[in-house]
């Protein structure tokens, strides 16, 4: 009730969530094929190369947002070949694709390390889309770091997809 000459002010704050563009999509499990990266070079002239196909799905994607994928080694040396540092392995992205209107692009090659490094990225597709990246791991300095024939030298790798 207003009295004569008085002013009443009412302030209401209405919060309306704008879902599109603010929420991140859901990233599914990254599937690497093969799941184990092994090198079994017996001579420095055939150092070894392993290609890995990675695939995952993002649901609730937004084409106003980007995605990227990183890789990191779990150790500074290869399993079963403790004299070979992970930096003797070159990471080379061969291809990247996104279904449903998104984009994918490879970055430059680099020596593997225990620090996550981005090797591919692009624009998300809207909604649900399948993402794939083909990456090659190349043992680059076989004359300096000779591997044993058995057991094979192995890498334990971690991949992480992030959305921005």
N, C-alpha and C positions, 0 to 999 in steps of 0.2 A: 504494500500500500504506500503510495506516494503522498507526502505532505505538500502542501502548497509551498512552492519555492524550492523544493529539494530535488536533487538529481540523483538518479540511481543508475549505476553502471553495471552491466552484466558482461562478463567476459567468458566465453566458452572456447576451449581449445579442442579442436576435433583432429584426431590423428587418423589419417587414412593411409593404410599401408599400400605402397605402390610396389607390387611384387615384381613386375617385369623390370629387370635392370638392377635390382638391388640384391636379390638372393642368388646364391651360387647354385649351379646345377650339381647333380650327384655324379661322382666319378666312380665307375665300376672297377672291378679287379683288372689289373694289367696282366695280360697273358703273354709271356715270352715263349717263342718256339725257335730253337730248343731252349729248355729251361736251364741247362747247364752250359757254360762256356768253357770248353776244354781245348788245350793246345797240346799236341803230341809231336812236335817237330823233332826229328832225329838228326837233322843236319841244318846248319845255318843257311843253306841255300833254299830250304823249304820251310820258312819260319812259321807259317800257319796263319790262316784267316778264318774267322767264324762269323757267319751272318746270322742275325737274330731278327725275327719278325715279331713286333710288339703290337698288341691290339687291346682296346678297351672301349667302353661306351660311356658317354655322358648323357644323362637324362636331365631335362630341365635346362638345357643350354640356352645361351642368349648370344645372338650375333653381335651384340655391342661389347662383348667381352672376349678376351683372348685366353689361350691355353698354352702351356709349355710343358715339356718333359725333360727331366734331368736324370743323370746316371752318376752313381758313385760306387767305388769298390769298397768292400767291407774291411779290407786290410791293405797295407802298403806293399805287400808282396803276394805272389801267386801261391795258392795252396799246392803243396807237393813240390814246389820249386822256390824255396825261400830266398834264393839269391837273385830272383828276377823281380824287380820292382814293378808295380802296376803302371808306372809311367812308361814302361817299355811297350805298353799296349796302346795303340792309336785307336780312337773312337771316330768312326766315319759314318755319318748319316747318309743313307743312300736315297731314301724317298720318304715322303710323308703325305697322307691323304685323310680327308674328312668327308663322310657321306652327308648328304642333305644340305649342302650350301655353305658349309664352313670351309676354311682354308688350312693348309699345312705347308710348312717350308722347313728345309733342313738348314742347320747352322754349319759353320766350318768345322773341320776336324781338329782334334786336340788329344794330348796324352791323357790317359785315364788317371784319376787320382781318388783319394778318399773324400775329397770335397765335391759335393754335388755340382755338376756342370750341365748347362742346358745344351741339348743337341738338336732340338726341333721345337716348333711352336707355330701358332697361327691364330686365326679367328674362329671362334666357336660357331657351330651350327645352332639354329634355333630348335628347341625341343630335344628329341632323342636322336643321337647320331653315333655312328661307329667311327673310331679313329684308328689309324694304323701308321706305324713307322717301321722302316727297315733300317737296321744299323749294323755296321760291320766292325768287328774287333780284329785288329791286325797286330801281330807280334812284329814290331818294327826293327828291333836291334838284335837279331839272333846271333850275330857274330860276337857281340859283346856279352850277351846273356844266353848261354846255351842251355836249352831245356833238356830234361831227361826224357827218354822214350817211354818209360813206365815207372811209376804211374804217371798219368797225364797231369799237366799243369792246369789248374782250374782257377776260375774267377768266381767270387760271390759278389753279385751286383745288386744294387738297390735302384729302383726306378721310382720317380715321383712325378705325378701329373698335378700341376697347379693351375688355378683359374684366376684371372685378373680382371 
